[in-house]
């Protein structure tokens, strides 16, 4: 891509900023159209700065748009409805929604890069007290990449894996349960 000519000279080729020849997690999320709802929620909170931080090594568990849409209660709504008859101000509602989004997004972030998805260990997420596990699935294809041979928390399939300069992103056909 070449930038348009300016009055000061000719256009210069566009060169994206990369580390080790790979885009950042923020770059990957920007171009991953199947995960745009997750990224829209994530951009609302401070944690999203991790996605562009070159020094952070982060593992993202990113649900597809279809998985988020299928949730009975959306991330900003939280786990339980507000009691009937309770009236919240707009500021209170916004604050509660932001806390709910931060909680949900935090459950989908594992600090650090995972060594092996096939290890029986629990992996702590950024949501305090929330751990996730990966379990092996025997689908007969032992030559498939490791990420294709595991389920998250016993039931969520990983559908894609993308490496970034500052971590790795797994696309999920479900979401991390907050229960």
C-alpha positions as CSV (number, residue, x, y, z in Angstrom):
1,X,0.0,0.0,0.0
2,X,1.3,3.4,-0.8
3,X,0.1,6.5,1.0
4,X,-1.2,9.3,-1.2
5,X,1.2,12.1,-2.3
6,X,1.3,15.1,-0.1
7,X,2.3,18.6,-1.0
8,X,5.8,17.8,0.6
9,X,6.6,14.9,-1.7
10,X,5.7,11.5,-2.9
11,X,3.8,8.9,-0.9
12,X,5.7,6.4,1.2
13,X,4.9,2.7,1.5
14,X,2.7,1.8,4.5
15,X,4.6,-0.5,6.9
16,X,2.6,-1.9,9.8
17,X,4.4,-1.9,13.2
18,X,5.2,-5.5,14.1
19,X,7.5,-7.2,16.7
20,X,9.3,-10.3,15.5
21,X,7.4,-10.1,12.2
22,X,4.0,-10.8,13.9
23,X,1.1,-8.4,14.6
24,X,0.0,-7.7,18.1
25,X,-3.1,-9.3,19.7
26,X,-4.9,-5.9,19.2
27,X,-4.1,-6.1,15.5
28,X,-5.4,-9.7,15.3
29,X,-8.6,-8.8,17.1
30,X,-9.1,-5.8,14.8
31,X,-9.1,-8.0,11.7
32,X,-10.9,-11.1,13.2
33,X,-14.4,-10.3,12.1
34,X,-15.8,-13.5,13.8
35,X,-14.8,-12.1,17.2
36,X,-15.8,-8.5,16.8
37,X,-18.4,-8.6,19.6
38,X,-15.7,-9.8,22.1
39,X,-13.4,-7.0,21.0
40,X,-16.1,-4.4,21.2
41,X,-16.7,-5.3,24.9
42,X,-13.0,-5.6,25.6
43,X,-12.2,-2.1,24.2
44,X,-14.6,-0.6,26.9
45,X,-12.2,-1.5,29.7
46,X,-8.6,-0.8,30.7
47,X,-7.5,-4.4,30.2
48,X,-7.6,-3.9,26.5
49,X,-4.3,-2.1,26.8
50,X,-2.7,-5.6,27.3
51,X,-3.6,-6.5,23.7
52,X,-1.2,-3.9,22.3
53,X,1.5,-4.1,25.0
54,X,4.6,-5.5,23.4
55,X,6.0,-6.7,26.7
56,X,2.9,-8.6,27.8
57,X,2.6,-12.3,27.0
58,X,-1.1,-13.0,27.1
59,X,-3.3,-15.9,26.1
60,X,-6.7,-14.8,24.9
61,X,-9.7,-17.1,24.8
62,X,-11.9,-15.3,22.3
63,X,-15.5,-16.4,21.8
64,X,-17.0,-16.1,18.3
65,X,-19.9,-13.6,17.7
66,X,-22.2,-16.6,17.4
67,X,-21.2,-17.8,20.9
68,X,-21.8,-14.4,22.5
69,X,-25.1,-14.0,20.8
70,X,-26.2,-17.4,22.1
71,X,-25.6,-16.3,25.7
72,X,-28.9,-16.1,27.6
73,X,-27.6,-13.0,29.4
74,X,-25.1,-10.7,27.6
75,X,-21.8,-9.8,29.2
76,X,-22.9,-6.3,30.2
77,X,-26.0,-7.6,31.9
78,X,-24.2,-9.7,34.4
79,X,-25.2,-13.1,35.9
80,X,-28.6,-12.1,37.4
81,X,-31.2,-9.5,36.6
82,X,-31.7,-6.5,38.8
83,X,-34.6,-7.0,41.2
84,X,-38.1,-5.9,40.0
85,X,-38.9,-2.4,41.2
86,X,-35.3,-1.4,41.8
87,X,-34.6,1.9,40.0
88,X,-31.0,2.6,39.0
89,X,-29.7,5.9,37.9
90,X,-28.0,6.0,34.5
91,X,-24.6,6.3,36.2
92,X,-25.3,3.3,38.5
93,X,-26.4,1.3,35.5
94,X,-23.3,2.2,33.5
95,X,-21.0,1.4,36.4
96,X,-22.6,-2.0,37.0
97,X,-22.5,-2.8,33.2
98,X,-18.8,-1.8,33.1
99,X,-18.0,-4.1,36.1
100,X,-19.9,-6.9,34.4
101,X,-18.0,-6.5,31.2
102,X,-14.7,-6.4,33.0
103,X,-15.5,-9.5,34.9
104,X,-16.5,-11.4,31.7
105,X,-13.5,-10.2,29.6
106,X,-11.1,-11.0,32.5
107,X,-12.3,-14.6,32.5
108,X,-11.2,-14.9,28.9
109,X,-7.6,-13.8,29.5
110,X,-4.8,-16.0,30.8
111,X,-1.7,-14.0,31.8
112,X,1.3,-15.5,30.1
113,X,1.8,-17.9,27.3
114,X,0.7,-21.5,27.8
115,X,3.4,-24.1,27.4
116,X,1.0,-27.0,26.6
117,X,-2.8,-27.2,26.3
118,X,-2.5,-30.9,26.9
119,X,-1.1,-30.5,30.5
120,X,-3.7,-31.4,33.2
121,X,-3.0,-28.1,35.0
122,X,-5.6,-25.4,35.8
123,X,-4.8,-22.1,34.3
124,X,-5.7,-18.9,36.3
125,X,-7.5,-16.2,34.4
126,X,-7.4,-12.5,35.2
127,X,-10.8,-13.0,37.0
128,X,-9.9,-13.7,40.6
129,X,-10.8,-17.2,41.5
130,X,-11.6,-18.3,37.9
131,X,-9.4,-21.1,36.5
132,X,-9.8,-22.9,33.2
133,X,-8.7,-26.3,32.1
134,X,-8.1,-28.0,28.8
135,X,-8.8,-31.7,28.3
136,X,-7.7,-33.9,25.5
137,X,-10.2,-35.1,22.9
138,X,-9.6,-38.3,21.1
139,X,-11.0,-37.6,17.6
140,X,-8.6,-40.0,15.9
141,X,-6.4,-37.3,14.3
142,X,-3.2,-37.4,16.4
143,X,-1.4,-35.4,13.7
144,X,-3.7,-32.3,14.2
145,X,-2.3,-29.3,16.1
146,X,-2.5,-29.5,19.9
147,X,-5.2,-26.8,20.0
148,X,-7.5,-28.9,17.8
149,X,-7.2,-31.8,20.2
150,X,-8.5,-30.2,23.3
151,X,-11.8,-28.9,24.9
152,X,-11.9,-25.9,27.2
153,X,-13.5,-26.7,30.5
154,X,-14.8,-30.0,29.1
155,X,-17.1,-28.7,26.4
156,X,-15.9,-25.7,24.5
157,X,-14.0,-26.4,21.2
158,X,-11.2,-24.3,20.0
159,X,-11.8,-23.5,16.4
160,X,-8.7,-21.5,15.5
161,X,-5.3,-20.3,16.9
162,X,-3.4,-17.2,15.9
163,X,0.0,-16.2,17.2
164,X,0.8,-12.6,17.9
165,X,4.0,-10.8,18.9
166,X,2.7,-10.5,22.4
167,X,0.8,-13.7,23.0
168,X,-1.6,-16.1,21.4
169,X,-5.3,-16.0,20.6
170,X,-7.6,-19.0,20.6
171,X,-11.0,-18.6,18.9
172,X,-13.7,-20.5,20.8
173,X,-17.1,-21.9,19.8
174,X,-18.4,-21.0,23.2
175,X,-17.5,-18.8,26.2
176,X,-15.8,-19.2,29.5
177,X,-18.5,-19.8,32.1
178,X,-18.4,-17.5,35.1
179,X,-20.1,-20.0,37.4
